[in-house]
């Protein structure tokens, strides 16, 4: 079973910790605030109150066998950097960090974080797209350039195969899956025929997804 450590138990960090635990993974939840630790203690494998600026305390966390770390400390950027360094020194192979600004994200990447997420920005974009796009059913930004989206098949695509439409070449997006009658077909074959009620799960650059949506 994979195990993950979450540093910072604000709204974002606690949601990640509890969700991973509900999915069946081992979760170590860490925060310097006692009340935050207590709020997730009965929902995760282990919850600990640790000051990430205390070098002696971090050495006792036993992080060497963890598969991933999420740095979700928003109010103390120095502690976020320290947490990322501690995770790297422990040899954790995947480190994802929350950032409040692009500058913070740039710094985190420079100190060795594998991926940066911007929860407030991402949720704002998601709400805006969902409000204004009739064919864009959902939108999740996974990096500064790439997003995953759910869209209705365009009328011009109906009754044509993925191969004939040359979607990847013409629109620069990739179809990850197709929802048909409530069931999702993952990695559909090139000869799959698109229908008017199909929902496509696509990945691509933000500007390319926007171009597809404008054609609806």
Secondary structure, 3 states (H helix, E strand, C coil): CCEEEEECCCHHHHHHHHHHHHCCCEEEEEECCHHHHHHHCCCCCEEEECCCCCHHHHHCCCCCCCCEEEECCCCCHHHHHHHHHHHHHCCCCCEEEECCCHHHHHHHHHCCCCEEECHHHHHHHHHHHHHHCCCEEEEEECCCCEEEEEEECCHHHCCEEHHHHCHHHHHCEEEEEEEECCEEEECCCCCCEECCCCEEEEEEEHHHHHHHHHCC
